[in-house]
């Protein structure tokens, strides 16, 4: 099992926030699209960062042996 990767912001939380702030259906749809794209970008960023850290660790281990 690898390191944990963050998940998506729960849809129900978006719906609750949208209801609290009286967003229209169209505004909510735009919010949903934007948040999904942000979630995807963040997961990619975290994954790339973890991959870099693993590469650094492997390089240090090879150097030490």
URURNOR-V242502 format. One record per helix or strand. SS is the DSSP state (H for helix, E for strand). FROM is the first residue (numbers start at 1). LEN is the number of residues. If there is no record, write none. Layout:
ss->[SS SS]
from->[FROM FROM]
len->[LEN LEN]
//
This chain:
ss->[H H]
from->[11 25]
len->[10 40]
//
